[in-house]
Amino acid sequence: MTRLILATRNTGKITELKAILADAGLTHELVGADAYPDIPDVKETGVTFVENALLKAHTLAQATGFAAVADDSGLCVDVLGGAPGIFSARWAGRHGDDRANLTLLLDQLSDIDELHRGAHFACVAALVLPDGTERVVEGRLRGTLRYAPEGSGGFGYDPILQPEGDTRTCAELTPEEKNAISHRGQAFRALVPVVRDLLG
């Protein structure tokens, strides 16, 4: 069985990718970064989702000698030229303060008409082999930004993005509904043929 490392300590992400690989009939052993506690977290110093995902995947693949997958994601707002983008988790200045990030973004967009509130969640996933071979895939979830948060599910900017074709925000969807259309789910599913091609 070929080992595959996912560059995260988030058990939800690991569970999601495991299920996607299993559904595709792939039996690779998937572990998270917690399986290698001596390897420090990689600083995301890239200026694009692709750079950050590759940085994390290359570091883990080289350090462990196994194939590694890493992802980077964020919210890209059309009228802000794609921002917050890679700064999504620290838009208000402190990493991971969802409420502050949400409040700041809504304040910045308060006078923007509904016609111009288009945005998408983007997720780039990279698979890197120990020999340096790399592949990159992307998933996107397009939608419109609400003027106020709705829903108690999800995290981050989920309460303000209403996916195209729906009347609810991502935070109002069930976990199953969200996983079926999410940017991360799309990116992880796009990895399946890549894993099959590179790892058998």
FENZICOR-V726068 format. One record per residue. PHI is phi in degrees with one decimal (999 if undefined). D_FIRST is the distance of its C-alpha to the first C-alpha in Angstrom with 2 decimals. Layout:
phi	d_first
PHI	D_FIRST
PHI	D_FIRST
This chain:
phi	d_first
999	0.00
-83.0	3.81
-84.9	6.43
-131.2	9.54
-107.9	12.86
-101.5	15.79
-76.0	19.06
-158.0	20.85
-109.8	21.95
-85.9	22.91
-64.7	21.08
-63.4	22.48
-64.2	20.76
-62.4	17.32
-60.1	18.06
-63.1	19.35
-68.5	16.44
-57.7	13.97
-64.9	16.48
-66.2	16.88
-65.1	13.25
-64.1	13.24
-59.9	16.65
-88.0	15.49
80.4	12.95
-92.2	9.94
-110.5	7.01
-63.9	5.65
-79.0	6.37
-104.9	9.96
-128.7	12.43
-94.0	16.05
-64.6	18.30
-62.9	19.39
-69.3	16.41
-130.5	18.36
-63.6	21.98
-78.1	23.45
-88.6	22.83
-69.0	25.86
-60.9	25.94
-85.2	26.65
-73.5	30.16
-86.0	30.40
-98.5	33.10
-71.1	32.56
-109.6	35.22
-138.3	33.02
-59.2	29.98
-61.5	28.21
-59.5	29.16
-66.5	28.04
-63.5	24.61
-65.9	24.04
-57.4	25.52
-67.5	23.09
-67.2	19.95
-61.4	21.18
-60.0	22.07
-68.2	18.73
-62.4	16.79
-70.1	19.40
-74.2	19.56
-107.4	15.90
81.6	14.59
-118.6	11.81
-62.8	12.40
-131.8	14.79
-116.8	16.58
-140.7	20.14
-131.5	22.98
-139.9	26.72
-149.5	29.19
179.2	32.81
-100.5	35.93
-118.0	37.93
-99.4	41.57
-55.4	43.48
-70.9	46.86
-101.0	45.37
66.5	43.90
98.0	40.31
-76.3	40.81
-68.1	39.65
54.4	36.41
-66.3	34.44
-95.8	37.05
-53.6	36.48
-75.2	35.33
-133.0	38.32
-58.9	40.95
-90.6	43.54
114.1	42.89
-116.3	40.69
-60.0	36.92
82.7	35.76
-88.1	39.27
-55.6	38.73
-64.2	42.31
-65.6	43.94
-60.7	41.83
-63.7	42.71
-61.7	46.38
-62.5	46.76
-63.4	45.23
-63.8	47.43
-63.0	50.46
-66.4	49.77
-105.1	49.57
-58.4	52.37
-102.9	54.82
-88.5	52.40
-63.6	53.23
-56.1	50.74
-62.5	50.67
-114.2	49.20
-102.6	46.62
-68.3	43.65
-161.6	40.34
-148.4	36.60
-83.7	33.50
-120.4	31.18
-137.3	27.53
-107.3	25.85
-118.3	22.07
-120.8	20.71
-114.3	17.34
-127.9	17.55
-93.8	15.55
-57.9	16.48
-81.9	18.79
97.6	20.73
-58.0	19.82
-137.9	20.59
-138.1	20.98
-128.8	23.11
-129.8	23.79
-139.0	26.45
-127.1	27.53
-136.5	31.14
-124.0	33.12
-86.0	36.82
-172.8	39.64
-125.9	42.95
-88.0	43.74
-74.3	45.91
-86.5	48.87
-147.1	47.77
-65.1	44.56
-138.3	43.83
99.3	41.29
-116.3	39.55
-88.5	35.88
64.4	33.40
-160.9	34.19
59.2	35.56
-93.7	37.58
-51.9	36.46
-69.3	39.97
-118.0	41.73
-96.2	39.62
-100.3	40.57
-60.9	38.11
-55.2	39.81
84.6	40.87
-124.6	40.84
-106.3	43.66
-109.5	41.56
-83.2	39.90
-59.4	36.17
-77.0	37.14
-99.6	38.76
-81.6	35.74
-71.6	33.52
-54.7	30.01
-66.8	28.77
-63.3	31.41
-66.8	30.63
-60.0	26.85
-67.2	27.66
-118.8	29.78
-64.6	28.79
-60.8	28.27
-68.9	24.96
-59.0	23.76
-62.5	24.93
-65.1	23.23
-63.5	19.83
-66.9	20.23
-69.3	21.26
-75.4	17.97
-53.8	16.09
-63.8	17.34
-69.0	16.80
-60.2	13.06
-62.0	12.98
-69.5	15.32
-89.7	13.90
-114.6	10.10
82.8	10.21
